[in-house]
Amino acid sequence: MRVLLVEGITDVNLVRYIYSQIDEKFDFYDFVPPKRGNKSKVITFENKRNRNFKIINLKGQDNLLFTLQEILKPDEKNIQKIAIISDTDRDFEASKQSVLKAIEDSKIDKDKFSIFLTPNNKNLGNLETLLLSSLDKESISQLQCFQEYKKCLKEKIADIEKRAIDKHEVEAYIKFSQKPRNRNQAQFSFIDSNGDTGLWDLSKKEFKLIIEFVETIFK
Amino acid sequence: MIEEIEIVDYKGFKNLKLENLSQINIISGENNIGKTALLEAFFIYESISFGNSILFRLNPFLSIAKNRDITENRIKKYLRDVDFSVTINEFKININYKSYFDLTDTEKKIIKQQFNRDYDEFIVCYVNDDINMRPIDHMNVYPEDDNSEKSYINSSKPINKKLVELYSTIQSKGLQLKFLTYLKLLDSDIEWIEPQLLDDEMLLRLNLNNPERSLVSSELGEGTNRYIEILCTLLSNTNGTVFIDEIENGIHYTKLYDTWKAIIEIVQQENIQLFVTTHNLESIEALNEASEAMNFDKISSIKLQKDENNVIYPVVRNYSSFVATVDSGMDIR
C-alpha cells in the first residue's frame, strides 16, 4: 500500500490532478471518497484502479499522529510508502519537527516515510503560496487589483495572517476567471464538470518538486 | 474467553499469531485466504473440554467436513489429513491422525485401557502434557446428534430441522418472548413463532400481520431464516462462544444495523464471545455504527492478508483503530 497524507481537500484535489497527468490512463476520479459522506475525522480516498494507492485527507495536521497510530500502524507490514504533504506556515523548522515527531511517536518504520513541505521544501507557506507562485500576476487583471486590496488589508488589519491573504487571493483568481462557473473555492479549481479548468499550469517550474514527489508515490 | 491464539501449519496458515482478541471479533480478507479456516480453528479449540483431564470430540471435525460438503465416503480420507497445531491462551494443542502402528507405547496402553476392542486408526489430541484419543470408526461419521453444531453457523441457508432444534433450546430456556422481541427488530410484522409438525417434518411457523398470513420458515426469505438462526444460536449459548461464517448472507443491507444492534445486546447480556467472518463492507460499517450507538467497545477486527511470499498474516485492530479506519472510509475487508 502507498499512502499520501495531506492537510485538506484542496491538497487532495491537487494531488488527484497531478496524478491524472502522470499517465494518460490515470484519471482525477480514480481516487474516490467513501460513500458515507465526510463527517469523520479523516477521509480516505481509495484508488479504484489500484487499491494499493490511497490519499488521506487529514483535515488539519493535528490529525497526523492519530492517523498514523490508529489507521496505518496496524497495517504497517502492508505499507510500502507513506508520503506526507504539510504546510510550513509561519515556522519552517517547527513544522518539520512536528511532522518528524508524529512519525517518531507512531513507531512506524521511518524508512517508509517521505515528506514534502509546501510550498517548495524550503520557503514558508502553504498550498496557496505554491499555487499563487505559479501564476503570472502581472498578466491577470484580478490579481493586479488584488495587490492594492492586499496593501489595504495589511494597513487596516494589523495581525492579518499571510495564509488568510493567500487563500483570499487564490479565491479572487478563481472567482474572476469565470471558469468553474464562478465558484471560488480552490478545491473545485482543478477539474469541474467540463473537465480540466485550465486554471493551473502544471508545466510551470513551481510545480516541478511537488509533481516529482507525487510521482514517487503513485507512478 | 479466547484472548490470543497461535496457529501452526493448519490449512494455509504457517504460523499465525493473534493477540488482543475481544468479545466480538470480525474476520475479513480476500476469498480463499483462510477466513473460514480461522473460524474452524477457534471452533475446534472451543470443542475441547479442559477439566482434570482433557476431553476432545471428533464431532467438530465432522461438522467442519459437513460444512465443507465433504461427503460420507470421503470423510475418512479427510480425517487422515487432520494435522492441527494451535496455542490458545495457556494451552498448546496438537491434534493429528495416527495409525495404530504410529502410536507410542504409552498411547497403545491408553487405547487398551479406554477401549475394549481394536481399532486401526485414531485422531490423537495432545494438550500440554495430556493425551486424549478418538478412534476413527464408522460410528463417528456424521453423527445424528451433534451439539457442536449449535454454536457454529455456516455460510449457507439453514435447514428447517436445524432451526427447529435451535428454537427448541429457546423454548427450554423460556426465552420465547425475548426471542420474539429481537425478531421483531428485523420485521415488525412478525406476530408469533412456533414449531409445527407438518407432513412428518418439523418446521417453524410464523404468524404475520399486515397482511395477515401464516408462513412456515421455508416460505420465508433467506434473510429471515438466517436471522432466526443467529438469534437462536446466540440465545442458546449463554457464557459460550459462537461462530458465524459470512454473517451478512441473505440479510438485506438495510437490516444489517438492526441485526448488529441485536447481536451486541445479546452478547453483552448472555456473556458470549463471538467470531464472525465477513467480506461485506456494509456489514462492517453497520457494526461500526451499531457499536457507536450502543457505546460498545469490545470489538476487534482481524484482516487476513498475504505477504510477498504468500504467507498469510493478520492485521488486528482494536476498537479505536477499527472505528477510526472504518470511519475514514478505508476498506478493512
Interface residues (C-beta under 8 A of the other chain):
Chain A: P33 P34 K35 R36 S40 K41 V42 I43 T44 F45 E46 R51 K54 I56 F66 T67 E70 I71 K73 P74 D75 K77 N78
Chain B: E285 K303 Q305 D307 Y313 V315 V316 R317 S320 S321 A324 T325 D327 S328 G329 M330 D331
